[in-house]
Amino acid sequence: MKASNLFSPQIVGSIEIKNRIVMAPMTRCRAIDNIPNELMAEYYTQRSSAGLIITEGTSPSPNGLGYARIPGVFSEKQVEGWKKTTTAVHKNGGKIIVQLMHSGRISHPLNMHKDAQILAPSAVKAAGQMWTDLKGLQDFVVPKEMTPQEILHARTEYVAAAENGLFAGFDGVELHSANGYLLEEFLSPISNLRKDNYGGSVENRCRFVIEVVTAVANAIGKEKTGIRLSPYGVASDMPHYPEIDATYDYLSKELNKLDIAYIHLVDHSAMGAPAVPLEIKKVIRNNFKNTIILCGGFDKETAEAAIESGLTDLVAFGRPFINNPDLVKRFENNWPLSQDLNMDLFYTADEKGYTDYPFYKIE
Ligand SMILES: Cc1cc2nc3c(=O)[nH]c(=O)nc-3n(C[C@H](O)[C@H](O)[C@H](O)COP(=O)(O)O)c2cc1C
């Protein structure tokens, strides 16, 4: 039998990782008062045999805390809270990156501090609803169109949060420019109707993302900076538009010029979304010379094949890491994966369905 290619050490930017298995970012809503806690440290530590952990979406700003109980990394308490996770993961030999997720229009006032604002490139409401702890499911609201000053301010919030992330002990930062949140809202001409130099042409729609990446890379180092993209993704009401290919072709070329550590590409077809055309994955792969991470619906065999084909360097696994804290060991030993994934407990508040999934036991 051919040896697996999943277990060779790699270097991502400046981060040395022990295998090619990445734990995908997953919001789990355990951060009571938006502050990372001991329970979260335990959850990530259980999964620290991954070559690289990418945390759940973590807000750089009070304005980006759209969901109930998601963490931030903009206050001193949040930074102190995250240190518990980074210290424990490092002690266990793992590497961990914080995903900066500004939820933009995918927010509800009931989830946010009363002085926070729901901001987006344009005042275009997303279709759909979101969970609030106070009143259950609620419709999205019309966001406030960002002024040029608010755009500048949001960029400074990303930079401060990235710096806080390193101070909290993270090995790097992933900018969440996927799945319909603030950064992707700028990329799409359906959520971005601006008439200034942040809207209209491909170059203008990519401007905010490129400015944020540039500023973060300048602040913490390009070798510690990555980005997540979801071309053709439809999550959070992001319909397809005719210039998708042109947008991601341009964006990936610009990201290559910035020489950042990685691009993390998402394909949610395994979750019922339309498939991401292979062609756009290849375009991004060819345009971008540093590390590519692919994510979405992989198992051990398809991950090995994707690496073998040259389409990606690393593979991220999301749901399999929830109910298989020892996913890496199971892959290494060809042990069966757990089948009991409880989706009802994805976003609840306590340890059930979070830190209580068992490690594999040989009978
Ligand atoms: C419970 C849950 C929470 C998620 N939260 C995030 C998130 O915070 N940020 C993000 O970029 N993707 C998020 N995702 C998407 C995953 O990172 C991943 O792309 C998706 O689960 C597909 O990979 P899989 O088929 O291996 O599960 C989430 C997925 C799940 C299941």
The ligand as an SDF file (V2000), in Angstrom:
LIG
                    3D

 31 33  0  0  0  0  0  0  0  0999 V2000
  -20.5220   24.1040   13.0910 C   0  0  0  0  0  0  0  0  0  0  0  0
  -19.7970   24.8010   11.9700 C   0  0  0  0  0  0  0  0  0  0  0  0
  -19.3280   26.0770   12.1550 C   0  0  0  0  0  0  0  0  0  0  0  0
  -18.6020   26.7320   11.1400 C   0  0  0  0  0  0  0  0  0  0  0  0
  -18.0660   27.9760   11.3830 N   0  0  0  0  0  0  0  0  0  0  0  0
  -17.2130   28.5350   10.4880 C   0  0  0  0  0  0  0  0  0  0  0  0
  -16.4760   29.7090   10.8210 C   0  0  0  0  0  0  0  0  0  0  0  0
  -16.5440   30.2560   11.9300 O   0  0  0  0  0  0  0  0  0  0  0  0
  -15.6700   30.2170    9.8670 N   0  0  0  0  0  0  0  0  0  0  0  0
  -15.5370   29.6400    8.6230 C   0  0  0  0  0  0  0  0  0  0  0  0
  -14.7820   30.1400    7.7890 O   0  0  0  0  0  0  0  0  0  0  0  0
  -16.2180   28.5110    8.3090 N   0  0  0  0  0  0  0  0  0  0  0  0
  -17.0140   27.9320    9.2160 C   0  0  0  0  0  0  0  0  0  0  0  0
  -17.6210   26.7270    8.9260 N   0  0  0  0  0  0  0  0  0  0  0  0
  -17.3100   26.0320    7.6590 C   0  0  0  0  0  0  0  0  0  0  0  0
  -16.1660   25.0260    7.8660 C   0  0  0  0  0  0  0  0  0  0  0  0
  -14.9430   25.6890    8.1190 O   0  0  0  0  0  0  0  0  0  0  0  0
  -15.9590   24.1290    6.6270 C   0  0  0  0  0  0  0  0  0  0  0  0
  -15.6890   24.9550    5.5310 O   0  0  0  0  0  0  0  0  0  0  0  0
  -17.1820   23.2560    6.3430 C   0  0  0  0  0  0  0  0  0  0  0  0
  -17.5940   22.5800    7.5120 O   0  0  0  0  0  0  0  0  0  0  0  0
  -16.8740   22.2480    5.2460 C   0  0  0  0  0  0  0  0  0  0  0  0
  -15.8940   21.3270    5.6600 O   0  0  0  0  0  0  0  0  0  0  0  0
  -16.3040   19.8180    6.0950 P   0  0  0  0  0  0  0  0  0  0  0  0
  -17.0710   19.2410    4.9370 O   0  0  0  0  0  0  0  0  0  0  0  0
  -14.9850   19.1330    6.3170 O   0  0  0  0  0  0  0  0  0  0  0  0
  -17.1400   19.9290    7.3300 O   0  0  0  0  0  0  0  0  0  0  0  0
  -18.3810   26.0820    9.9100 C   0  0  0  0  0  0  0  0  0  0  0  0
  -18.8930   24.7890    9.7100 C   0  0  0  0  0  0  0  0  0  0  0  0
  -19.5770   24.1430   10.7250 C   0  0  0  0  0  0  0  0  0  0  0  0
  -20.0580   22.7310   10.5140 C   0  0  0  0  0  0  0  0  0  0  0  0
  1  2  1  0
  2  3  1  0
  2 30  2  0
  3  4  2  0
  4  5  1  0
  4 28  1  0
  5  6  2  0
  6  7  1  0
  6 13  1  0
  7  8  2  0
  7  9  1  0
  9 10  1  0
 10 11  2  0
 10 12  1  0
 12 13  2  0
 13 14  1  0
 14 15  1  0
 14 28  1  0
 15 16  1  0
 16 17  1  0
 16 18  1  0
 18 19  1  0
 18 20  1  0
 20 21  1  0
 20 22  1  0
 22 23  1  0
 23 24  1  0
 24 25  2  0
 24 26  1  0
 24 27  1  0
 28 29  2  0
 29 30  1  0
 30 31  1  0
M  END
$$$$
